[in-house]
């Protein structure tokens, strides 16, 4: 299809099912908008992703996928496809590699359906690509490559997802959550949905928090309700005088709140998680801690990011729990290493200002 015929068309992106992957999908949307600036780009994705898609200005509409992850739901897919047919999409870009993810574009009669070969999708996709993993080693590159001709060399500028925060929501958020905007904020993301083998120990997070509270910063602990207990552990490990400077927000916020709070933070320390990818896409100074996983495929893609891990004989194992029982890859990654990396990241960001007062003498 020529660029001229595409310029006035609607494009549909079938989005992934995980937070970090959805963040990286922004790079594809951005590449499509650059090539076809007059095209409307809609994203079909799980309903939870709405706040993320709302922070991607290139997305014209977020369409909630009513079928749960892993369900076939042929009837529901057919009915949704018929509503999409009326929108007149000329091309679909299918990011998941599953068979079922390619059904709706086919049912909707979208003429050009682009995606990687995946689970035997011949006939479902008619612009089907055979992945060259050496050419595109990163997930974000595999997403972006679908916007270009097969086997194309990608522009360097397409590989960094970017989210736009809604700063106008901050006064209401601060009031609702009992937060103050009087000092720099260190945001800590101590959870990881994957499992314990991705979680840096709570007492290590606490050591970093203690240091920055001593410098006059506030600390926010962010995450889902599943992360509330580990966030409580971080705060419990602080000195009594320091605890009032730390706020456990895990489970008290929606995804849209977390995005805007991360954007307001002066710096972020996170495990390998969806929040790590959001912080990177918001261009915050970030230190990302890796344990059982590897940054080789899905690293945080920001301009001011440090990725920390230590080599161990048993890793990366990519297991939810440590098979050896020692969690050496995380326990032996010391707080001072994070503090050193964080200092470099903060010094590189001119937006981070010094606190009005220094509280070290009080702690």
N, C-alpha and C positions, 0 to 999 in steps of 0.2 A: 504494500500500500504506500503511495507516495506521501511526502510530507504535506503537499497541497491538499490532498483529499482527507488527510488526517486532521488538518488544522481546525476544522469546524466540528469535529466529531466528539462524542463522549467516550471516555475510556473507563474501564472497570478494572480495579486491582482486587484480586482475592487475597486477603491478608492472612498472616500467620496467627497462631493461637497463643503465643507467649509474649510477655511484655517486652523483653529485650529484642526479640525478633521483630515485633511491631515497630519499635524505635528504628531499627535498621531499615525497615521498609520505607521510611521517610526518604531515604536516599534515592530509592527508585522513583517515588512520586516526584521528587525534585528534578530528577533527570528527565522524566516525561514532560514536566511543565516547561523545562528549558527548551526541549525539542518542539513541543506543540503548545505554545503559550496560549492559544485561543481555545484549546480543548478543555472541557470540564473533566475532572478526574474524580471518580467516586471510589470508595473503598468498602468492600463487603468484608466484615470481620466480626468477631464476637462482640456482644454489646458492651462488655467491660472496657473495650478499647476506645469507646467514644471520647473520653477526655483526652487521650493521646492524640487521636485524629483531629480533635478540635484545636490542638496546638500545632498542627501542620497547615499553614496557610494555603498550601497548594492543593489541599483536598477540598473539593466542592461539596461533597456529601458523604457522611458516614452511614452505611446501611448495616443494621444489626443482623447478624446471622442467627436465626432462631433455632438452629440445630446444634445440640451440644457436641463438644469435641469427642470424636471417636464414633459417633452415631451415623449410620447411613441415611436413614430418613428419606427414602426416595420420594415419597409423596410430598413431603414438605419442601424438598429441593425443587421438585417440579412446580409447585405452586409459587414459590418465591421467584423462580426463573421466569414465569409468565408475567409477573409484575415488572420484572427488570426488562423484559422484551420491549415494553412500551417506551422505555427510555432511549431506545435506538443506539445502543452501544455499538461501536464499530470494531473495537478490539478489547480483549481481556488479557490480563497478565496474572498468571496463577502462581503464587509464591509457594504454597505447600506442595510437597511432592506426592501427596496421596492421590489415589484413584478418585475418591469421592469429591475432592476439592475441585476437580475439573468438570464435574457433572453440570453444575449450574450454568456456566458459560455455554456449554453445548445445548442444554435445554432452552436457554434464552435466545438461541439462534444468533449468537455473536459471531460475525464472519471470520475474524482472525483471533485465534486462541493460543497464546504464547506461554510456554513453560518448559521446565526441564523434564527429561524422560520419566523419571520417577517410577511409580508402580504401574507399569504396563498401560500407558495412557494413549496408545496409538488409536486414532479415531476421535478421541475426546479432544485432544489438542491437535491443531493442524499446522502450528509453527512450533514443532517439538525440537528441543535442543539436546544434544549429547554433551554432558558436562565435562570439561577439561579442568580437573581439580588443580593442576599445576598453573594454568593460566589464571584461574580465579580461586585462590586458596581461602579467601575469607567469605563468610556468608553474605556480608553486605555487597561484595563484588558480584556474587551470584545473583543477588536481587537486581542490582543495577544493570548487569549485563543483558537482562531481558528487555531493556529499553532500547538496545542497540542491535545492529546486525549481528548474526551469529559469528562467534569467534572475534568480535571487535576488540580493539585495545581501548580500555576505558580511560576517560579523562581523569586526571588526578583529583579534580575538584568535586567529583561525584561521590567520594567514599566517606564523607562525614555527615551523618544525620544531624539535623538541627531542629530543635523544638522552640516554639515561641511561648513564653509564659504570659499569664494574665496578671500583671502587677496591680491592676485595679482591685483585685480581690483581697489583697493583703490586709488592709485595715479590718475588714470583716473577719478574716481568718484569725488575725492576732487577737481580736476581741473574743471570738468564740472559743479559742483554745487557751486563752490566758497568757499570751506571749507578749514579749516586749521587743521593740526594735531599737533599743538604745546601745547595743554592743554588737561587735562581729559575732557571727554564729558559725559554729562547727556542727555540721549535720553528720550524724553517724547512722549507718544502715547495717545493723548487726545481724539481720536475718538472711535467710536464703531458703526459698521454698524447696529446693532440690534435696536438702538434707544436711545433717551435721557436718559432713566432710567438706562443706563449703563455708562453714561459719568460723571465723577467727574467734578465739576465746573471749568471753565477756570481760574477763579481767584485763586482757590486752586492750580492748576498746576503752575500758575504764582508765587505764594508765594514760592513754592519749587524751581522753576527756579531762582528766585531772590536770594535765599539763596546760591545756588551753584555758580551762577555767582559771587557773592560776595566773594566766596572762590577761585576764579580764574579759574573756569570751563567754558567751552562752553556748550551751550544747543542746541540740534537738536530736532525739532518737526517733527515727522514722521507720515505718514498716506496716505490715498488716496485723490483724489481731493475733495471728499465729506467732508474731515476733514480740508480743508484749512481754512475755515472761523473760526472754533473754535481754530485752531492754531494761526490765526491772533489775536484772542481775547486774547490768552495767552500772546503774545508778546506785545500787546497794554497795558496790565495790568502791565508790567514791568516799572521800572523807565526809564527815557529817556537815561541815561548813560548806562543802562544795555541792552537796546534793540539791540545794535550792536553786542552783544555776543551771540545772539539767532538767529538761522536760521530756517525759515519755509520751510521745504522740502516736506510738504504734497502736493501730486499731481504732484510733479516734478520728481518723481522716479518711476521705475518699481519695481515689487516684488523682482527681483533678487538684485536690488540696496539696497532695504530696508533690506534684509537679511544680506548683507555684511556690511552695515552701523551699524546695530544693533550689529553685532559681534565686530565691532570696538569701540563701546561705552564702557565707563568705568562702567556705571550703567544705569538702565532703570526703569522708572515709567510708568505704563500702566493701562488703564481700562481693563476689561474683554473683550478681543478681540483676533483676530487671531495673531496680532503682539505680544501680551502677550505670546502666546504659542511659537512663533518663538524665542523670547528672552530667554525663559526658556530652549528651546532645544539647544540654542547656549551657554548655561551655563553662561549667564551674571548675575551679581547681579541685582535682580529684586524685585520691590515692585509692587504687583498687587492689584488694588482697585476694590472692588465689591460693586454694588448697588442692583439692582433688582434681580440679579441672584445669584447663589450659587456655591461655589467651590466644593461642595460635589460630583458632577458627572464628571466635566471636569476641574480640577484644573491645574494651570501651573506646569509642572513636571520638575523642575530643582533642582540642588543641593544647590542653594544659593538664595532661593525665600522666600519672606514674602507675605502672603495673608492678606489683611486688609478689614474688614467690621465691621459694628456696628449693634447690634440687634435693630430691630424696630418692633412694634406691627403688622405692616402691611406687613412684608416681611419675606423671599424673595417672591415677587409677580410674578416675571418672565414676567412682562408686558413691552412693548416698551416705554410707557409713564406712569408716576406716576399716578395711579388711584385717589390718594388723593390730588394731585396737589402741594405737599410740597417738594417732593424729599428729605425727611429727611435722608434717608439711605446714601445719598451722601453728602448733604450739611453739615451734622453734623459730617462727618468724616474729622477731621481738618488736615491742612497741617503739623502741628507739629508731628502728629502720623506717617505720611509718612516720615518725616525727621528723626525721631527716628529709624524707621525700616530700612531706607535707610543707615543710619550710620552703623548699625550692619552688613548689607549685604556687604557694601563696605569694612569694616574692615576685613571681612572674605575672601576677594579676594586679593591675593598677587599681582595680575597683575595691580591693580589700584595704580598708583603712585601719589604723591602730585604734585600740579601745580608748575611751575617754579617760578611764582610770585603770590602774593595775591592782588586781585583788590579791596578788601573791602574799602580801603581808597578812591577809585575813585567813589564809588557808593553812 
